[in-house]
Amino acid sequence: MVLCALSTQLLRSSSCCALMARLPTSGRRRCCLYSSTQGFNQEEIRQKLRAFPGGSVDLLKQDSGVAVLTVNNPARMNAFSGSMMVDLEEKVSQLENWTEGKGLVVRGAAETFCSGSDLNAVRAISSPQDGMKMCMFMQDALTRLLRLPLVSVALVEGRALGGGAELTTACDFRLMATGSVIQFVHKHMGLVPGWGGAARLVHIVGSQNALKLLGGAVKVDPERGLDVGLADGVLEADEDTPGASTPVQQAEDWLRRYTEGPVPVIQAVKKVVLAGRELPLLEALRMEKEVFGTVWGAPANLQALASKSKHK
Ligand SMILES: CC[C@H](C(=O)O)C(=O)SCCNC(=O)CCNC(=O)[C@H](O)C(C)(C)COP(=O)(O)OP(=O)(O)OC[C@H]1O[C@@H](n2cnc3c(N)ncnc32)[C@H](O)[C@@H]1OP(=O)(O)O
């Protein structure tokens, strides 16, 4: 039973994914969704993907505890080349080990989000075996992205198409700029999502709306995004006001309400929500107990109690 395996995996705190990253562990081996028995040899796939160069995925970790991840391939509407897929996984690993992290903004360069896989690479990776390997590689990277103990938001400007739409679902929230579009164009490619976007979309908007967005390859604008629950907010452009905040600054301002507080507490909040979302109830309760144990009596808790006692 995959779910049982998953819950066991998540709960085994000694060697588990980022979800358990900050629990007291003797050492942590990052685990993958797939194993070599399923044809998943991550280093072999990395080598194959590196053969398709172009663009980059850039990471800016800030003292505020909020990082900015930028999909950067503007000449290709920020399409993912093979080397960018490797970049992404490496940046997720860096974030899994960022002990001071609380939040993450995922964006695209040049005022557009991402137009999915680089079609030139896709044409070259056309064998079923290689397609599966790319699929498993990106499913692993995006699952780990969503499981980071950080509160994440996708800042969608311009277009998020295909794999780019799937990338938005690997964030906790989505903010859409005026005029932006999220579109699962896979049907037009004779495909379905392969980076985990379908499974996550059902969790976000429900199966009925997911069927409509996928089956209809619907162009989701900010209004429709709010309506179906795919968008959590809309950023209004403000080019006329000199010195107005940039879309990234607006996204960081929006995120601040959910990341303000001590790092261990914010990370614990994300972990207990992840457990509730991914695990059966009993395992989720056990995970919640584990995480609760890391914050009960910890400095932030003791400081809060001390300040409360002065309120007599
Ligand atoms: C599981 C994920 C799934 C998979 O891997 O199977 C995928 O994601 S498949 C890819 C799905 N994405 C698409 O089908 C989008 C393809 N692109 C477009 O529809 C358009 O380019 C669009 C709507 C993004 C922008 O159109 P616009 O007219 O404004 O600009 P251009 O089309 O001229 O694009 C500018 C420039 O970018 C190149 N480009 C855009 N998207 C891609 C892409 N996905 N792969 C490679 N190159 C892309 C486009 O060819 C233009 O280059 P140029 O050299 O100027 O012709």
The ligand as an SDF file (V2000), in Angstrom:
LIG
                    3D

 56 58  0  0  0  0  0  0  0  0999 V2000
    5.0900   17.4140  -17.9490 C   0  0  0  0  0  0  0  0  0  0  0  0
    5.3270   18.7620  -18.5390 C   0  0  0  0  0  0  0  0  0  0  0  0
    5.1030   18.7330  -20.0210 C   0  0  0  0  0  0  0  0  0  0  0  0
    6.0610   17.7740  -20.6130 C   0  0  0  0  0  0  0  0  0  0  0  0
    7.2750   17.8810  -20.3240 O   0  0  0  0  0  0  0  0  0  0  0  0
    5.5960   16.9380  -21.3820 O   0  0  0  0  0  0  0  0  0  0  0  0
    5.2990   20.0830  -20.6370 C   0  0  0  0  0  0  0  0  0  0  0  0
    5.4440   21.0890  -19.9750 O   0  0  0  0  0  0  0  0  0  0  0  0
    5.2920   20.1310  -22.3510 S   0  0  0  0  0  0  0  0  0  0  0  0
    5.4700   21.9160  -22.7250 C   0  0  0  0  0  0  0  0  0  0  0  0
    4.1920   22.6090  -22.4480 C   0  0  0  0  0  0  0  0  0  0  0  0
    4.3070   24.0220  -22.8020 N   0  0  0  0  0  0  0  0  0  0  0  0
    3.8330   24.5160  -23.9690 C   0  0  0  0  0  0  0  0  0  0  0  0
    3.2660   23.8180  -24.7700 O   0  0  0  0  0  0  0  0  0  0  0  0
    4.0320   25.9980  -24.1910 C   0  0  0  0  0  0  0  0  0  0  0  0
    4.7570   26.1920  -25.5160 C   0  0  0  0  0  0  0  0  0  0  0  0
    4.9060   27.6180  -25.7840 N   0  0  0  0  0  0  0  0  0  0  0  0
    3.8680   28.3940  -26.2260 C   0  0  0  0  0  0  0  0  0  0  0  0
    2.7410   27.9810  -26.3460 O   0  0  0  0  0  0  0  0  0  0  0  0
    4.1990   29.8300  -26.5120 C   0  0  0  0  0  0  0  0  0  0  0  0
    5.5730   29.9420  -26.6930 O   0  0  0  0  0  0  0  0  0  0  0  0
    3.8110   30.7870  -25.3860 C   0  0  0  0  0  0  0  0  0  0  0  0
    2.2970   30.8090  -25.2990 C   0  0  0  0  0  0  0  0  0  0  0  0
    4.4200   30.3090  -24.0830 C   0  0  0  0  0  0  0  0  0  0  0  0
    4.3520   32.1860  -25.6980 C   0  0  0  0  0  0  0  0  0  0  0  0
    3.9040   32.5300  -26.9860 O   0  0  0  0  0  0  0  0  0  0  0  0
    4.4450   33.8880  -27.6070 P   0  0  0  0  0  0  0  0  0  0  0  0
    3.8910   33.9790  -28.9740 O   0  0  0  0  0  0  0  0  0  0  0  0
    4.2060   35.0390  -26.6530 O   0  0  0  0  0  0  0  0  0  0  0  0
    5.9940   33.7380  -27.6560 O   0  0  0  0  0  0  0  0  0  0  0  0
    6.6960   32.6760  -28.5600 P   0  0  0  0  0  0  0  0  0  0  0  0
    5.8130   31.5140  -28.7570 O   0  0  0  0  0  0  0  0  0  0  0  0
    7.2710   33.3560  -29.7110 O   0  0  0  0  0  0  0  0  0  0  0  0
    7.8310   32.2140  -27.5560 O   0  0  0  0  0  0  0  0  0  0  0  0
    8.9820   33.0100  -27.4110 C   0  0  0  0  0  0  0  0  0  0  0  0
   10.1560   32.0840  -27.5900 C   0  0  0  0  0  0  0  0  0  0  0  0
   10.0860   31.1220  -26.5040 O   0  0  0  0  0  0  0  0  0  0  0  0
   10.1160   29.8280  -27.0700 C   0  0  0  0  0  0  0  0  0  0  0  0
    9.3390   28.9380  -26.2030 N   0  0  0  0  0  0  0  0  0  0  0  0
    8.2010   29.2080  -25.5470 C   0  0  0  0  0  0  0  0  0  0  0  0
    7.7920   28.1420  -24.8520 N   0  0  0  0  0  0  0  0  0  0  0  0
    8.6990   27.1690  -25.0540 C   0  0  0  0  0  0  0  0  0  0  0  0
    8.8530   25.8300  -24.6240 C   0  0  0  0  0  0  0  0  0  0  0  0
    7.9730   25.2550  -23.7810 N   0  0  0  0  0  0  0  0  0  0  0  0
    9.9160   25.1190  -25.0600 N   0  0  0  0  0  0  0  0  0  0  0  0
   10.8470   25.6950  -25.9150 C   0  0  0  0  0  0  0  0  0  0  0  0
   10.7660   26.9720  -26.3630 N   0  0  0  0  0  0  0  0  0  0  0  0
    9.7020   27.6780  -25.9410 C   0  0  0  0  0  0  0  0  0  0  0  0
    9.4690   29.9690  -28.4210 C   0  0  0  0  0  0  0  0  0  0  0  0
    9.8610   28.9000  -29.2450 O   0  0  0  0  0  0  0  0  0  0  0  0
   10.0660   31.2810  -28.8620 C   0  0  0  0  0  0  0  0  0  0  0  0
   11.3950   31.0490  -29.2640 O   0  0  0  0  0  0  0  0  0  0  0  0
   11.8900   31.6060  -30.6630 P   0  0  0  0  0  0  0  0  0  0  0  0
   13.2950   31.1150  -30.7990 O   0  0  0  0  0  0  0  0  0  0  0  0
   11.7680   33.1140  -30.5370 O   0  0  0  0  0  0  0  0  0  0  0  0
   10.9540   31.0300  -31.6740 O   0  0  0  0  0  0  0  0  0  0  0  0
  1  2  1  0
  2  3  1  0
  3  4  1  0
  3  7  1  0
  4  5  2  0
  4  6  1  0
  7  8  2  0
  7  9  1  0
  9 10  1  0
 10 11  1  0
 11 12  1  0
 12 13  1  0
 13 14  2  0
 13 15  1  0
 15 16  1  0
 16 17  1  0
 17 18  1  0
 18 19  2  0
 18 20  1  0
 20 21  1  0
 20 22  1  0
 22 23  1  0
 22 24  1  0
 22 25  1  0
 25 26  1  0
 26 27  1  0
 27 28  2  0
 27 29  1  0
 27 30  1  0
 30 31  1  0
 31 32  2  0
 31 33  1  0
 31 34  1  0
 34 35  1  0
 35 36  1  0
 36 37  1  0
 36 51  1  0
 37 38  1  0
 38 39  1  0
 38 49  1  0
 39 40  1  0
 39 48  1  0
 40 41  2  0
 41 42  1  0
 42 43  1  0
 42 48  2  0
 43 44  1  0
 43 45  2  0
 45 46  1  0
 46 47  2  0
 47 48  1  0
 49 50  1  0
 49 51  1  0
 51 52  1  0
 52 53  1  0
 53 54  2  0
 53 55  1  0
 53 56  1  0
M  END
$$$$
